[in-house]
Amino acid sequence: MIDPTQTQAPSDNAQAAAAGQDLGMLANVKVRMTVEVGRTQISIEELLRLNEGAVVELDRLAGDPLDILVNGTQIATGEVVVIGDRFGIRFGDIVDPRERAQSV
């Protein structure tokens, strides 16, 4: 017989472990990560006039953090770093997971 005084709700650790097992099933799912430098709006006429060497002004200032998106949802901000002869991104502020879930 089960003693009701001995039963308890699952601990936060047990819940986290269960969530980790659920996420384990998704571990190999591919997602698209995009780093966004900035945005602008231009007319089709302006777009058609663009050629090699053209410069388009964006809505960001030099030195502003970049947006890091996964499948179109912002997950963090970051900055560009150089690793050998390639570019990389250093993560800065991570968007709270609850906020990310609300935007999906």
N, C-alpha and C positions, 0 to 999 in steps of 0.2 A: 504494500500500500504506500502511496506517495504522501509524504508529510507536506501539507500546503505551506507550512512555515519555511520549508527548505527549498521550495521552488522560487526561482527568480527570473526576471526578464533577462534576455541575452545582454551581455556587457557590450560596451562600445567596441572593445577589441574584437569580440566575436562577430559583431555586425560588420566591422571593417574587414575582417577576414572573409566573411561571406561575400561582401561586395568585391573584394579582390578576386575571388574565385569566379564571380560573374564576369568581371572585366577580362579575366584570363581567356575566356572564349573569344573575345574580340581582339586579342593581342596581334593577330596577323592581318587584320583588316587594314587596307591601305587608305590613307586620307591625303588630301592635297594641302600642303602648307604653302602659303603665299606671304611675301613680305611686301607691304605697300609703302612706297616712299611718299606718295601724296596723290591728290586728285585735282582735276580741273574740268570745266565744261567748255567746249568749243563748238562752233557751228560746223555743219558739214562743209560749208564753203572754206572755213579756216582749215579744216582737216584735209581737204583736197589740195590746199596750197602748201602743205608741209612737204619739205624735201630734205635731202641729206644736209645736216648741219643746222637744221631749224631748232629753235629752243622754245619750249612750252613752259610757262610759269605754272608752278603747282601751288596748292594751298598750304604748304608747310614752309617753315623757316629752316635755314641751314642749321643743323645741330638738333632739330626736334627729333624725338624718338619716332621710330617707324612702327607701324601696326603689323602684328603677326597674326595671320588668320589661318584657321583650319576649316576647310570646306566652306569658306565665306563668313565664318564667325570669328570675331576677334577673340584671341585667347591671351594675348600679351602685347607688350611693347618691347622694343629692343633697339640695338644699334648695330651698324655694320662693323665687322672686323675683317682683317685680312689674315688668312691662314696660308702661308706659303704663297702660291700664285692664284689662290681662289678667295672668293668672298665668303664670309660666314655671317651669322647673326648671333649676338649675345643677348640673351633674354634679360629683360629688366622687370618691370611690373607685370605680374601674372593676374589676369582677370579672375575674380572669385568664381569657383565652379558653379555656385548657385546662380550667379548672374549670367554665366554662359548658358546654363540650362534654360533660363527664362527666355533667352534670345533665340533659341532653336525652334 
